[in-house]
């Protein structure tokens, strides 16, 4: 789970390469960012460090004014959840006005670009056309991010139109629900374009149509 950085760590994050997210700092600083889920160490030499999607979100967000204290208080998360700083909407959440406007759109686009960079840096061939290891361990969030970044509308807390991404008993698979058939197929096309294998199915009892999506491996 990502934790809010200290002032010194925030300076390292802000100085990251804007295109690649490559970091420069002391070994202790970089190790601390990795521990907080804000950076990762590339497995290949020279083993440079790069921002994770959560780290990219912090870099793009304005720095919080800080009052000097003996300990660094944890800053409130911009959105609840799995990444600690940013979470894609999976559908069905309560949302405030600040989670549906231009600021939210910028957050989503930034998170998606950060995820693409994470793919590029963690795949041995540098490809961005298929999910990476982080996505395979955060299936619901990864699929939801792909959908939200492509402009699909998540369902509200009272249901209705909009997508809902849910975990399934199957390994490496999520279910995507969307009551509008055209919109459901659009979700499928988006996920396929993002490197997921997608099939459309019908629940036997309810006759509800849904997508079953798994990260493509090759």
Buried (B, 14 or more C-beta within 10 A) or exposed (E): EBBBBBEBBBEBBEEBEEEEBBBEBEEEBBBBBBEBBBBBEEEEEEEBBBBBBBBBBBBBBEBEEEEEEEEBEEBEBBBEBBBBBBBBBBBBBEEEEEBBEEEBEEBBEBBBBBBBBBBBBBBEEEEBEBBBEBBBEBBBBBBBBBBBBBEBBBBBEEEEEBBBBBEBEEEBBBBBBBBEEEBBBBBBEBBBEBBBBBEBEEEEEEEEBBBBBBBBEE
